[in-house]
């Protein structure tokens, strides 16, 4: 009478899933390969990470590393081919995306400048109003004073009388001020080219590293990432995700010294013939002296692995922090001798003028600017495109 409670036959029970999906025959080789893939922690001699950096071996043998490769901690499968998605709108050019990204900045600056360039004579009152606009655009006192003096000279030399002509003079002055920052980054001449990246937490440092990896790959370069941010929770995992997106390997360890990760990464890149090594470092404030000392140590250890490196020491800045970004440039430059900058989040509430302040105080090349969340929204800085996007 209770026949509907019949027991399942052994063959039927064997077909039921036991908490895990049964792989298809096509998936079995991939599953077995994943299970067999070893995960090896980086191994660095103790002396390589001690405060006494001089005890490091200055000439690691690439042949030894190649013979016993133990540096790759996070093997990453090649990125899957992107699936074409239907696009309702044509893809914008970089100049158009830069202009769209700076829309908020342009609207704020433009509304203030509209009244100044609306016609009328050029007089002291107009210069005073222009000074106020430039200061509120985060250009700082020194840059504002410089621009006003330069605009006055251009007006005098060209005999300008109408405020409509003042806009062109201001654009020319701003171009002349920030133009020297336009120095493209070249990775030629060193293999591997070692790029060390610093920045405070929240500036977009790790995200920028992922975008830089994509940028170098688009130039036909092979890239290896070093997860040297051992201070912030989940920083390692975040960089590993970016590595998976780009199909590049990540040198990492669960815990330990950031300098050890950098040391392993340089040696692994040399053994494998990688073109570019990007070393992430712990986000820190200039006031955190112990962390600033740690980043100095990372640089010293990189120099032990490769006496010519690092070949670029780059600081990532959040454009929304205004004049605080200039303070960060000064502090990190004093500690590390910066060779390049990245300015992110220009599509936010940034006022854009901090570039002028940096150009006036520390003329460090601005390598890249970011104006969006897309992986392609980090591009080389072009001064004229930037000025045109602000005013037009």
Sine and cosine of phi, psi and omega as CSV:
sin_phi,cos_phi,sin_psi,cos_psi,sin_omega,cos_omega
0.00,0.00,-0.38,0.93,0.02,-1.00
-0.97,-0.25,0.63,0.77,-0.09,-1.00
-0.91,0.40,-0.37,0.93,-0.02,-1.00
-0.96,0.29,-0.11,0.99,0.10,-0.99
-0.99,-0.12,0.45,0.89,-0.09,-1.00
-0.88,0.48,0.51,-0.86,0.03,-1.00
-0.97,0.25,0.55,-0.83,0.04,-1.00
-0.96,0.28,0.56,-0.83,0.08,-1.00
-0.94,0.34,0.45,-0.89,0.00,-1.00
-0.82,0.57,-0.62,0.78,-0.02,-1.00
-0.91,0.42,-0.63,0.78,0.01,-1.00
-0.93,0.37,-0.67,0.74,-0.02,-1.00
-0.90,0.45,-0.56,0.83,-0.04,-1.00
-0.93,0.36,-0.41,0.91,-0.03,-1.00
-0.99,0.12,-0.25,0.97,-0.04,-1.00
-0.97,0.23,0.63,-0.77,0.03,-1.00
-0.92,0.38,0.60,-0.80,0.01,-1.00
-0.94,-0.33,0.82,0.57,0.06,-1.00
1.00,0.01,-0.25,0.97,-0.02,-1.00
-0.76,-0.65,0.63,-0.78,0.05,-1.00
-0.92,0.39,0.60,-0.80,0.01,-1.00
-0.99,0.11,0.84,-0.54,-0.02,-1.00
-0.93,0.38,0.55,-0.83,0.08,-1.00
-0.96,0.27,0.28,-0.96,0.01,-1.00
-0.84,0.55,-0.56,0.83,-0.01,-1.00
-0.94,0.33,-0.41,0.91,-0.07,-1.00
-1.00,0.02,-0.26,0.97,-0.13,-0.99
-0.86,0.50,-0.72,0.69,0.00,-1.00
-0.86,0.51,-0.64,0.77,0.00,-1.00
-0.91,0.41,-0.61,0.79,0.00,-1.00
-0.92,0.40,-0.68,0.73,0.01,-1.00
-0.91,0.41,-0.60,0.80,0.01,-1.00
-0.91,0.41,-0.65,0.76,0.02,-1.00
-0.90,0.44,-0.64,0.77,-0.04,-1.00
-0.93,0.37,-0.49,0.87,-0.05,-1.00
-1.00,0.03,-0.25,0.97,-0.08,-1.00
-0.93,0.37,0.86,-0.52,-0.01,-1.00
-0.98,0.20,0.53,-0.85,0.11,-0.99
-0.92,-0.40,0.93,-0.36,-0.13,-0.99
-0.94,-0.34,0.76,-0.65,0.06,-1.00
-0.97,0.24,0.55,-0.83,0.01,-1.00
-0.89,0.45,0.62,-0.78,-0.01,-1.00
-0.87,-0.49,0.87,-0.49,-0.01,-1.00
-0.76,-0.65,0.66,-0.75,0.05,-1.00
-0.82,0.57,0.61,-0.79,-0.04,-1.00
-0.81,0.58,-0.59,0.81,-0.07,-1.00
-0.93,0.37,-0.28,0.96,-0.03,-1.00
-0.96,0.27,-0.28,0.96,-0.06,-1.00
-0.86,-0.51,0.14,0.99,0.06,-1.00
-0.99,0.16,0.37,-0.93,0.01,-1.00
-0.84,0.54,-0.44,0.90,-0.01,-1.00
-0.99,0.11,1.00,0.05,-0.10,-0.99
-0.93,0.37,-0.40,0.92,-0.05,-1.00
-0.92,0.40,-0.29,0.96,-0.02,-1.00
-0.98,0.21,-0.06,1.00,-0.05,-1.00
-0.96,0.29,0.45,-0.89,0.08,-1.00
-0.98,0.18,0.85,-0.53,-0.13,-0.99
-0.98,0.18,-0.31,0.95,-0.09,-1.00
-0.77,-0.64,0.97,0.24,0.06,-1.00
-0.91,0.41,0.62,-0.78,-0.05,-1.00
-1.00,0.05,0.85,-0.52,0.01,-1.00
-0.90,0.44,-0.54,0.84,-0.02,-1.00
-0.90,0.44,-0.62,0.79,0.00,-1.00
-0.92,0.38,-0.64,0.76,0.01,-1.00
-0.91,0.42,-0.64,0.77,-0.01,-1.00
-0.92,0.39,-0.56,0.83,-0.03,-1.00
-0.94,0.33,-0.54,0.84,-0.01,-1.00
-0.74,-0.67,0.95,0.32,-0.07,-1.00
-0.91,0.41,0.89,-0.45,-0.01,-1.00
-0.71,-0.70,0.29,0.96,-0.11,-0.99
-1.00,-0.06,-0.47,0.88,-0.12,-0.99
-0.98,0.19,0.92,-0.39,-0.06,-1.00
-0.99,-0.12,-0.61,0.79,-0.05,-1.00
-0.90,-0.44,1.00,0.10,0.06,-1.00
-0.91,0.41,0.72,-0.70,-0.08,-1.00
-0.85,-0.52,0.77,-0.64,0.04,-1.00
-0.94,0.33,0.47,-0.88,0.04,-1.00
-0.82,0.57,0.62,-0.79,-0.02,-1.00
-0.89,0.46,0.69,-0.72,0.02,-1.00
-0.91,0.42,0.49,-0.87,0.01,-1.00
-0.89,0.45,0.74,-0.68,-0.03,-1.00
-0.90,0.44,0.64,-0.77,0.03,-1.00
-1.00,0.04,0.81,-0.59,-0.04,-1.00
-0.90,0.44,0.76,-0.65,0.01,-1.00
-0.92,-0.38,0.62,-0.79,0.04,-1.00
-0.91,0.43,0.68,-0.74,-0.01,-1.00
-0.90,-0.44,0.82,-0.58,0.01,-1.00
-0.97,0.23,-0.49,0.87,-0.05,-1.00
-0.84,-0.54,0.54,-0.84,0.06,-1.00
-0.92,0.40,0.52,-0.85,-0.01,-1.00
-0.92,0.39,0.73,-0.68,-0.02,-1.00
-0.97,0.24,0.50,-0.87,0.11,-0.99
-0.95,0.32,0.22,-0.97,0.01,-1.00
-0.88,0.47,-0.66,0.75,0.01,-1.00
-0.87,0.48,-0.63,0.78,0.02,-1.00
-0.94,0.35,-0.63,0.77,0.04,-1.00
-0.93,0.38,-0.60,0.80,0.05,-1.00
-0.90,0.44,-0.68,0.74,0.01,-1.00
-0.91,0.42,-0.65,0.76,0.04,-1.00
-0.92,0.40,-0.64,0.77,0.00,-1.00
-0.91,0.42,-0.54,0.84,-0.01,-1.00
-1.00,-0.03,0.25,0.97,-0.07,-1.00
-0.86,0.52,-0.69,0.72,-0.02,-1.00
-0.91,0.42,-0.67,0.74,0.03,-1.00
-0.90,0.44,-0.70,0.71,-0.03,-1.00
-0.90,0.43,-0.63,0.78,0.00,-1.00
-0.89,0.46,-0.69,0.73,0.00,-1.00
-0.91,0.41,-0.74,0.68,-0.03,-1.00
-0.94,0.35,-0.65,0.76,-0.05,-1.00
-0.90,0.43,-0.64,0.77,0.00,-1.00
-0.89,0.45,-0.61,0.79,0.00,-1.00
-0.96,0.28,-0.55,0.83,-0.03,-1.00
-1.00,0.09,-0.34,0.94,-0.06,-1.00
-0.84,0.54,-0.67,0.74,0.00,-1.00
-0.93,0.37,-0.50,0.87,-0.01,-1.00
-0.96,0.27,-0.59,0.80,-0.07,-1.00
-0.99,-0.16,0.33,0.94,-0.05,-1.00
-1.00,0.09,0.06,1.00,-0.03,-1.00
0.92,-0.39,0.36,-0.93,-0.04,-1.00
0.89,-0.45,0.16,-0.99,-0.06,-1.00
-0.98,0.18,0.37,-0.93,0.05,-1.00
-1.00,-0.03,0.90,-0.44,-0.02,-1.00
-0.63,-0.77,-0.06,-1.00,-0.04,-1.00
-0.90,0.43,-0.57,0.82,0.02,-1.00
-0.89,0.45,-0.63,0.78,0.01,-1.00
-0.91,0.41,-0.65,0.76,0.03,-1.00
-0.90,0.43,-0.60,0.80,0.03,-1.00
-0.91,0.42,-0.64,0.77,0.03,-1.00
-0.92,0.38,-0.64,0.77,0.03,-1.00
-0.90,0.45,-0.63,0.78,0.03,-1.00
-0.87,0.50,-0.68,0.73,0.01,-1.00
-0.89,0.46,-0.68,0.74,-0.01,-1.00
-0.89,0.45,-0.69,0.73,-0.03,-1.00
-0.92,0.39,-0.62,0.78,0.03,-1.00
-0.91,0.41,-0.65,0.76,0.00,-1.00
-0.96,0.29,-0.21,0.98,0.04,-1.00
-1.00,-0.02,0.25,0.97,0.05,-1.00
0.93,0.36,0.46,0.89,0.01,-1.00
-1.00,0.10,-0.26,0.97,0.05,-1.00
0.99,0.16,0.28,-0.96,-0.10,-1.00
-0.92,0.38,-0.73,0.68,-0.08,-1.00
-0.90,0.43,-0.71,0.70,0.00,-1.00
-0.92,0.39,-0.63,0.78,0.01,-1.00
-0.90,0.44,-0.70,0.71,0.03,-1.00
-0.88,0.48,-0.68,0.74,0.02,-1.00
-0.88,0.47,-0.72,0.69,-0.02,-1.00
-0.90,0.44,-0.68,0.73,0.01,-1.00
-0.88,0.48,-0.70,0.72,0.02,-1.00
-0.89,0.46,-0.66,0.75,-0.01,-1.00
-0.93,0.36,-0.64,0.77,0.03,-1.00
-0.90,0.43,-0.68,0.74,0.04,-1.00
-0.85,0.53,-0.68,0.73,-0.01,-1.00
-0.91,0.41,-0.65,0.76,0.03,-1.00
-0.91,0.41,-0.65,0.76,0.03,-1.00
-0.89,0.46,-0.67,0.75,-0.01,-1.00
-0.93,0.38,-0.70,0.71,-0.04,-1.00
-0.92,0.39,-0.62,0.79,-0.03,-1.00
-1.00,-0.01,-0.10,0.99,0.01,-1.00
0.91,0.41,0.60,0.80,-0.02,-1.00
-0.95,0.31,0.63,-0.77,-0.04,-1.00
-0.85,-0.53,-0.51,0.86,-0.11,-0.99
-0.98,-0.21,0.59,-0.81,-0.03,-1.00
-0.92,0.40,-0.34,0.94,0.06,-1.00
-0.88,0.47,-0.53,0.85,0.00,-1.00
-0.98,0.17,-0.22,0.97,-0.04,-1.00
-0.94,0.34,-0.49,0.87,-0.01,-1.00
-0.88,0.48,-0.71,0.71,0.02,-1.00
-0.90,0.44,-0.62,0.78,0.02,-1.00
-0.91,0.42,-0.63,0.78,0.01,-1.00
-0.92,0.38,-0.66,0.75,0.03,-1.00
-0.88,0.47,-0.68,0.73,0.01,-1.00
-0.90,0.44,-0.65,0.76,0.01,-1.00
-0.91,0.42,-0.67,0.74,-0.01,-1.00
-0.93,0.38,-0.63,0.78,0.07,-1.00
-0.87,0.49,-0.67,0.74,-0.01,-1.00
-0.92,0.40,-0.53,0.85,-0.03,-1.00
-0.97,0.26,-0.75,0.66,-0.10,-0.99
-1.00,-0.06,-0.15,0.99,0.00,-1.00
-0.82,0.57,-0.66,0.75,0.01,-1.00
-0.88,0.47,-0.29,0.96,0.04,-1.00
-0.97,0.24,-0.25,0.97,-0.05,-1.00
-0.99,0.14,1.00,0.09,0.03,-1.00
-0.78,-0.63,0.98,-0.21,-0.04,-1.00
-0.87,0.49,0.55,-0.84,0.03,-1.00
-0.99,0.13,0.80,-0.60,0.06,-1.00
-0.90,-0.43,0.75,-0.66,-0.01,-1.00
-0.97,-0.22,0.18,0.98,0.00,-1.00
-0.97,0.22,0.41,-0.91,0.08,-1.00
0.99,-0.11,-0.22,0.98,0.03,-1.00
-0.66,-0.75,0.66,-0.75,0.09,-1.00
-0.58,-0.82,0.95,-0.31,0.09,1.00
-0.99,0.15,0.47,-0.88,0.15,-0.99
-1.00,0.08,0.86,-0.51,-0.11,-0.99
-0.98,-0.18,0.89,-0.46,0.00,-1.00
-0.92,-0.40,0.91,-0.42,0.01,-1.00
-0.98,-0.21,0.78,-0.63,-0.11,-0.99
-0.90,-0.44,0.76,-0.65,0.02,-1.00
-0.81,-0.58,0.18,-0.98,0.02,-1.00
0.36,-0.93,0.33,-0.94,0.02,-1.00
-0.98,0.18,0.35,-0.94,0.05,-1.00
-0.87,0.49,0.70,-0.72,0.04,-1.00
1.00,-0.03,-0.09,1.00,-0.02,-1.00
-0.98,0.21,-0.23,0.97,-0.05,-1.00
1.00,-0.10,0.47,0.88,-0.09,-1.00
-0.91,0.41,-0.80,0.60,-0.06,-1.00
-0.91,0.41,-0.63,0.77,0.06,-1.00
-0.89,0.46,-0.65,0.76,0.03,-1.00
-0.90,0.44,-0.59,0.81,0.04,-1.00
-0.88,0.47,-0.69,0.73,0.05,-1.00
-0.88,0.48,-0.65,0.76,0.01,-1.00
-0.95,0.32,-0.58,0.81,0.06,-1.00
-0.90,0.43,-0.64,0.77,0.05,-1.00
-0.86,0.52,-0.69,0.73,0.03,-1.00
-0.90,0.43,-0.64,0.77,0.00,-1.00
-0.89,0.45,-0.71,0.70,0.00,-1.00
-0.92,0.39,-0.60,0.80,0.05,-1.00
-0.89,0.46,-0.58,0.81,0.02,-1.00
-0.91,0.41,-0.33,0.94,0.07,-1.00
-1.00,-0.06,0.14,0.99,0.03,-1.00
0.99,0.13,0.30,0.96,-0.02,-1.00
-0.99,-0.13,0.60,-0.80,0.14,-0.99
-1.00,0.07,0.57,-0.82,-0.14,-0.99
-0.75,-0.66,0.58,-0.81,0.13,-0.99
-0.74,-0.67,0.70,-0.71,-0.02,-1.00
-0.96,-0.27,0.61,-0.79,0.06,-1.00
-0.90,-0.44,0.90,-0.44,-0.05,-1.00
-0.99,0.12,0.96,0.27,-0.05,-1.00
-1.00,0.08,0.03,1.00,0.06,-1.00
-1.00,0.08,0.99,0.10,0.00,-1.00
-1.00,-0.06,0.16,0.99,-0.07,-1.00
-0.99,-0.15,-0.69,0.72,-0.08,-1.00
-1.00,0.07,0.68,-0.73,0.03,-1.00
-0.89,0.46,0.69,-0.72,0.07,-1.00
0.93,0.36,0.11,0.99,0.02,-1.00
-0.90,0.43,-0.65,0.76,0.02,-1.00
-0.88,0.48,-0.73,0.68,-0.02,-1.00
-0.89,0.45,-0.61,0.79,0.01,-1.00
-0.89,0.45,-0.67,0.75,0.00,-1.00
-0.94,0.35,-0.59,0.81,0.05,-1.00
-0.88,0.48,-0.63,0.78,0.04,-1.00
-0.88,0.48,-0.69,0.72,0.04,-1.00
-0.89,0.45,-0.61,0.80,0.05,-1.00
-0.88,0.47,-0.65,0.76,0.03,-1.00
-0.91,0.41,-0.62,0.78,0.01,-1.00
-0.89,0.45,-0.62,0.79,-0.06,-1.00
-1.00,-0.06,-0.13,0.99,-0.03,-1.00
0.95,0.33,0.59,0.80,0.01,-1.00
-0.86,-0.50,0.39,-0.92,-0.01,-1.00
-1.00,0.10,0.48,-0.88,-0.03,-1.00
-0.83,-0.56,0.80,-0.60,0.11,-0.99
-1.00,0.01,0.83,-0.56,-0.09,-1.00
-0.45,-0.89,0.22,-0.98,0.14,-0.99
-0.47,-0.88,0.45,-0.89,-0.08,-1.00
-0.88,0.48,-0.64,0.77,0.02,-1.00
-0.41,-0.91,0.34,-0.94,0.03,-1.00
0.66,-0.75,-0.35,-0.94,-0.14,-0.99
-1.00,-0.06,0.73,-0.69,-0.01,-1.00
-0.88,0.47,-0.57,0.82,0.00,-1.00
-0.90,0.44,-0.55,0.83,0.03,-1.00
-0.90,0.44,-0.66,0.75,0.02,-1.00
-0.89,0.45,-0.70,0.72,0.01,-1.00
-0.89,0.46,-0.66,0.75,0.01,-1.00
-0.87,0.49,-0.74,0.67,0.03,-1.00
-0.88,0.47,-0.66,0.75,-0.06,-1.00
-0.89,0.46,-0.69,0.72,-0.01,-1.00
-0.90,0.44,-0.70,0.71,0.02,-1.00
-0.90,0.43,-0.67,0.75,0.01,-1.00
-0.90,0.43,-0.66,0.75,0.00,-1.00
-0.90,0.43,-0.64,0.77,0.02,-1.00
-0.91,0.42,-0.67,0.74,-0.02,-1.00
-0.92,0.39,-0.54,0.84,-0.08,-1.00
-0.99,-0.15,0.01,1.00,0.03,-1.00
0.94,0.33,0.52,0.85,0.00,-1.00
-0.97,0.25,0.59,-0.81,-0.06,-1.00
-0.98,0.18,-0.70,0.71,-0.14,-0.99
-0.74,-0.67,0.76,-0.65,0.13,-0.99
-0.93,-0.38,0.82,-0.57,0.05,-1.00
-0.94,-0.35,0.89,-0.46,-0.06,-1.00
-0.98,-0.21,0.91,-0.42,0.11,-0.99
-0.98,0.18,0.55,-0.84,0.07,-1.00
-0.76,-0.65,0.30,-0.95,-0.07,-1.00
-0.91,0.42,0.73,-0.68,0.10,-1.00
-0.90,0.43,0.64,-0.76,-0.09,-1.00
-0.42,-0.91,0.39,-0.92,0.15,-0.99
-1.00,-0.07,0.51,-0.86,0.01,-1.00
-0.85,0.53,-0.38,0.92,-0.01,-1.00
-0.99,0.16,-0.21,0.98,0.02,-1.00
-1.00,0.08,1.00,0.07,-0.18,-0.98
-0.88,0.47,-0.59,0.81,-0.02,-1.00
-0.92,0.40,-0.56,0.83,0.03,-1.00
-0.97,0.25,-0.56,0.83,0.06,-1.00
-0.91,0.41,-0.58,0.81,0.05,-1.00
-0.94,0.35,-0.57,0.82,0.02,-1.00
-0.90,0.45,-0.65,0.76,-0.03,-1.00
-0.94,0.34,-0.51,0.86,0.13,-0.99
-0.90,0.44,-0.63,0.78,0.02,-1.00
-0.90,0.43,-0.65,0.76,0.04,-1.00
-0.85,0.52,-0.69,0.72,0.00,-1.00
-0.90,0.43,-0.66,0.75,0.01,-1.00
-0.89,0.45,-0.66,0.75,-0.03,-1.00
-0.94,0.35,-0.61,0.80,0.09,-1.00
-0.85,0.52,-0.64,0.77,0.00,-1.00
-0.93,0.37,-0.44,0.90,0.10,-1.00
-0.95,0.31,-0.61,0.80,0.04,-1.00
-0.96,0.29,-0.57,0.82,0.03,-1.00
-0.56,-0.83,0.96,-0.27,-0.08,-1.00
-0.85,0.52,-0.33,0.94,0.00,-1.00
-1.00,0.02,-0.16,0.99,-0.09,-1.00
-0.98,-0.17,0.08,-1.00,-0.18,0.98
-0.94,0.35,0.54,-0.84,-0.08,-1.00
-1.00,0.08,-0.25,0.97,0.10,-0.99
-0.52,-0.85,0.79,-0.62,0.09,-1.00
-0.90,-0.43,0.95,-0.30,-0.22,-0.97
-0.92,-0.39,0.66,-0.75,0.05,-1.00
-0.93,-0.37,0.77,-0.64,0.05,-1.00
-0.99,-0.10,0.78,-0.62,-0.05,-1.00
-0.86,-0.51,0.58,-0.81,0.12,-0.99
-1.00,-0.06,0.90,-0.44,-0.06,-1.00
-0.89,0.46,-0.37,0.93,-0.04,-1.00
-0.96,0.28,-0.19,0.98,-0.01,-1.00
-0.99,0.12,-0.06,1.00,0.09,-1.00
0.88,0.47,-0.74,-0.68,-0.06,-1.00
-0.91,0.41,-0.30,0.95,0.07,-1.00
-0.90,0.43,-0.47,0.88,0.06,-1.00
-0.89,0.46,-0.61,0.79,0.03,-1.00
-0.91,0.42,-0.63,0.78,0.05,-1.00
-0.89,0.46,-0.63,0.78,0.03,-1.00
-0.91,0.42,-0.65,0.76,0.02,-1.00
-0.86,0.51,-0.71,0.70,-0.02,-1.00
-0.89,0.46,-0.72,0.70,-0.06,-1.00
-0.92,0.40,-0.72,0.69,-0.03,-1.00
-0.95,0.30,-0.54,0.84,0.04,-1.00
-0.92,0.40,-0.65,0.76,0.04,-1.00
-0.89,0.45,-0.57,0.82,-0.06,-1.00
-1.00,0.10,-0.55,0.83,-0.20,-0.98
-0.82,-0.57,-0.12,0.99,-0.10,-0.99
0.85,0.53,0.93,0.36,-0.06,-1.00
-0.86,0.51,0.57,-0.82,0.07,-1.00
-0.89,-0.46,-0.10,0.99,-0.01,-1.00
-0.26,-0.97,0.35,-0.94,-0.01,-1.00
-0.76,-0.65,0.45,-0.89,0.17,-0.99
-0.79,-0.61,0.79,-0.62,0.01,-1.00
-0.93,-0.36,0.91,-0.42,-0.07,-1.00
-0.96,-0.27,0.19,-0.98,0.16,-0.99
0.88,0.47,0.56,0.83,0.08,-1.00
-0.94,0.34,-0.21,0.98,0.03,-1.00
-1.00,0.07,0.03,1.00,-0.01,-1.00
-1.00,-0.02,-0.70,-0.72,-0.03,-1.00
-1.00,-0.05,0.21,0.98,-0.03,-1.00
-0.88,0.48,0.54,-0.84,0.02,-1.00
-0.99,-0.10,-0.11,0.99,0.19,-0.98
0.99,0.14,-0.34,0.94,-0.10,-0.99
-0.97,0.23,-0.16,0.99,-0.04,-1.00
-0.88,0.47,-0.42,0.91,0.04,-1.00
-0.88,0.47,-0.65,0.76,0.03,-1.00
-0.91,0.42,-0.64,0.77,0.01,-1.00
-0.89,0.45,-0.68,0.74,0.01,-1.00
-0.90,0.43,-0.68,0.73,-0.02,-1.00
-0.87,0.48,-0.56,0.83,-0.03,-1.00
-0.98,0.20,-0.58,0.81,-0.09,-1.00
-1.00,0.00,-0.74,0.67,-0.02,-1.00
-0.66,-0.75,0.97,-0.24,-0.07,-1.00
-0.99,0.16,0.93,0.36,0.03,-1.00
-0.99,-0.12,0.74,-0.67,-0.05,-1.00
-0.80,0.60,0.75,-0.66,0.10,-0.99
-1.00,-0.04,0.99,-0.17,-0.13,-0.99
-0.96,0.30,-0.71,0.70,-0.11,-0.99
-0.65,-0.76,0.45,-0.89,0.15,-0.99
-0.78,-0.62,0.55,-0.83,0.00,-1.00
-0.88,-0.47,0.74,-0.67,-0.05,-1.00
-0.76,-0.65,0.48,0.88,0.01,-1.00
0.08,-1.00,0.01,-1.00,-0.05,-1.00
-1.00,-0.03,-0.26,0.97,-0.03,-1.00
-0.91,0.41,0.47,-0.88,-0.02,-1.00
-0.91,0.41,-0.32,0.95,0.01,-1.00
-0.99,-0.12,0.12,0.99,-0.08,-1.00
-1.00,-0.03,0.32,0.95,0.14,-0.99
-0.89,-0.45,0.92,-0.39,-0.11,-0.99
-0.73,-0.69,0.34,-0.94,0.05,-1.00
-0.85,0.52,0.60,-0.80,-0.03,-1.00
-0.97,0.25,0.76,-0.65,0.09,-1.00
-0.82,-0.58,0.92,-0.40,-0.15,-0.99
-0.85,0.52,-0.74,0.68,-0.08,-1.00
-0.91,0.40,-0.63,0.77,0.06,-1.00
-0.88,0.48,-0.63,0.77,-0.02,-1.00
-0.91,0.41,-0.72,0.69,-0.01,-1.00
-0.91,0.42,-0.68,0.74,0.02,-1.00
-0.88,0.47,-0.63,0.78,-0.01,-1.00
-0.93,0.37,-0.46,0.89,0.02,-1.00
-0.97,0.23,-0.59,0.81,-0.15,-0.99
-0.98,-0.20,-0.47,0.88,-0.15,-0.99
-0.98,-0.21,0.00,0.00,0.00,0.00
